[in-house]
């Protein structure tokens, strides 16, 4: 059983963290307009990159209505559809990482073989979890030449076996859950070595897929984001570049504008996690 011990805010200034998940080749190919937006707004972001094949368009059989309406093509792109038939290219090799790192953003690890992880991880034994996490780290380090400081499980699909497997890797933080605030997870009553920096709210994409109307969902998402940041002093909003670059281009700029009215800090997740851990080490439990 995984539990967590919540801590207070690491600083008096609220933190807005932007987590950009690279799940598909379409996401990897959509980072340029996002980087331009981040440069304009002076926000540092964390790009969570899945390694391994991109066969996400296998969902095509259940997506016929969306294909007809054009949404599937816009979200996943022709390259992703082609990878369904022959998923040879590993996703990490598709990402242009130099511009991301040179701009001061972070690249972190988002598991291995995104679709397979979501489908199979709940049944993994500890040795299987260790095998898949090790494969993810090996692929990431081989491609980018650095050790990731952060890790997020695809689809928030995590288990005690995965949490235990991650303890063997030199991570600073994980982002495997949704929660209002960072916390220190415990596994079978023992604190883990990684600080959990959770995602906070549902994305606009998720709200729309669940049936929310396009004219109301953006306003609701922005209001909840602003309220959460004000109440908790922490907001980690995650999204996919392909969604924000192709389907709802105006939403992320509007969300950022709304959030920046509170004048939050906007560091990478790595920076925020380091500050949080330092604060916790200097603040004894009461």
N, C-alpha and C positions, 0 to 999 in steps of 0.2 A: 504494500500500500504506500502510495506517495502522498505525503502531506507537506504543508509549508508553513513557515513562520514569517508573517508580514512584518516589515519594518517601516519606520516613518520616512519622510522625504529626506533625501540626502542633502538638499540645498533648499533655501527659502524661495528660490526662483523655480517655477515649474519647468519641467522637461517635456518637450514635444519631440518624440522619436519617430522618424519615418522609415519604415521597413518595406523594401521593394523586393518582392519574391520573383525570382527568375525560374519559373516552372517549365517553360516551353521555349522553343526557338523563337517564337513570335515575341516573347518577353525579352529575350536577349537582343533581338533586332530592333527593339523599341526604346532603347535607353537614351538615344540622342535627344529627343525632345524633353525627356525627363531631366537629363543633365542640364539642359538650357534653363529649365524652370528652376532647378535648384540653385543654379548660378545667379539667376535674377533675384531670387528670394533669400540668398545667403543661408541656405539650409544644408546641413551635412546629413547624408542618408546612409543607410546600411543596405547593401544589395545582397540578399540571401540567394545564393546560387546552388541549384540542384546539379549534381553530377550524373553522368550516365546517359543512356539513350532517352530521347524524347519521343514517346509513342502515345502522347496524350490524345491524339485524334482518334484513338481506338474507340472513343466514346461516340464516334460518328453514327453508329447504328441507332443510337438512342437520341440522336440530335437532328433527325431529318427535318422537323418543323423549323428548327433554328437555321438550318442550312438554307431552307427555302426563303426564309426572311432575311438572309444575309448576315445574321449575327455570328454564326459559327465561323464563317470565313474571316470576318473582321477581327474576331477574338483570337483565332489560332493561325490564320494565314495559310497560304498554299504550301509553304515549306513544311509546316507542321503536318498538313494532310499527307504530303509525300512521305514524311518520316513514318507515318502509320504503316505504309507498305514495306518500307525498308529503313528502320530506325538505326542507321549506322553511325551518324555523327553524334558524339557526346556533347551534351548541352554546354558544359564548361568551355569547350573549344570554340563555341559560337560567340561567347561574350567578348566584347572589346574592353578589356580590363584597364588598359593604360589610362584612358581618359577618366575613368572612374577614380582610380587611385591618385592620379595627379591632381584631381580637384579636391582631394582631401576626404573622399568618401571611404566607406569600409566595404570590403567584400567578405562575406561570411558564408558558412556552409549550410545547405538546405537538404541534407540527406543525399541518397543515391537512388537513381531510377524512380522518379517521382510517383508515377502511377503504380508501379509494383510495390513501393513502400506502403502506400495507402491501402492497397488491397491485401497485402500479406503480412505486414508488420504486427497486427494484433495477435497473430498465431505464432510468432517467432519464439523459440526457446532462447535462453541466454546465449548459447554458442552461436545461434543464427543471428541474433542481434549484434553480437560482437563482430561476426563476419561482415555484415552489411555496413555497420558504422565504420569499420576499418577500411572497407573498400571506398567509402565516401571520402574519408580523410586522405587516403592514398591518391585518389584521383584529383582531389582539390590541390594538394601540395605539389603534385607533379605538374599540374597545369599552371598554377599561379606562383609557384616558388615561395610560398609562405604558409605558415600554419594558421588556420582560422582561429580567431578568438571567440567566435560565436557560432552556435549551431541551432537550427530550428528543424523540427521534424515535418516532413511533407503532410499537409492536411491536418496538422496538429495531432497526428497519429502517434501516440507514445504509450509506453507500457513500463512497468517496473523493470522488465528485462532490458529495454532500451536505455532507461535511466542508468541502470547499473553498468551497461556496456560503455556509456559515455564517460563514466568516471575514470576510465583508463586513458583518456585523451586530455591534453593540456589546454582545456577550454577556460575562458574567463566567465562566460555566461551561456545560458541556453534561452531559447524563446519557443518553448514547446506547448504552451498553454495559453488560454485566455483568462485574464485576471485583472482586477482594477489596479494592482500595484505590484512592484517587484517583491520577491520573497525568497526565503531560503528553504528549498525543498528538503524533506527528510525521506529516506528510503528505509523502510522497516525500522523506523525509530532513530536512524543515524543520519546526521546532516550530510548532504551531498557536497561535493567540492565546487559545484557551479552555482552561481547566482541565477535565478530564473527571472528574465526580463520579459514578461508576457506581452502578447498583443492584447489590446484593450477592448476594441469594439468590432462589430460586424462591419465589413466593407460595404461600400455602395453596391458593388457587384453582387455580393451575397444577398443583399436586401432585394435587389431587382430579381434575382433568380428565385427568390422565395415568394415573389408575387407583389412586392411593393410597387406602387405606380411611379413612373419616371418623373412626374411633376411634383411628387411629395417626398420621395426617398432622399434626394440630395439635401433638402432643408432639414429633414429629420436627422440625417447623419451628421450634418454640421452642428446642429444644436446639441446633440448628445456628446459630440466630441468636445465642444467648448465647455459644456457643463462638467464633463469628466475631468478635464484638465484643471478647471477651477476648484473642484472638490478634492481631487486626489493629488494634484501637483505633478501628475504623471499621465502621459498619453502616448501610447505606442500604436500608431495607425499603420496597418500593413495593407498593401495593395499590389497589383500586378501592372507593370509598365504597358503591356499590350492593351489592357482595359483603358488606362488613362490616356494613352496615346492615340487610340483608334475609335473607342466607343463613346467615351464621355470626357472629351478633352478639356472642358471647362470646369469640371468638378474639383480636381486636385488644386488648381490655382485658387479657386474660391474657398476651399477648405483651409488652405494655408493662410490666406488673407484673414479668414475668421479667427484662426488660432493665434496669428501674430498680433492680434489686438490685445492679447494678454501679455505680450512681450516675454514669451518663454525662451529658455535656452533651447537650442536645436542641435545637439551634438550627435555623433554617431552612437550606436548602441554600445560599442566598445568603450568609448569615452564615458558614457553615462554609467556603465557597469563598473568601471574602475573607480569612479567617484563614489558610487554607492557602496562598494566593498570597503573602500577606505573609510567612509563614514561609519559603517557598521563595526569595523575593527576598532574605531576610536570611541564607539558608544556602547558601553557594556549593557547587557540585559538587566532589566530591573526585576 
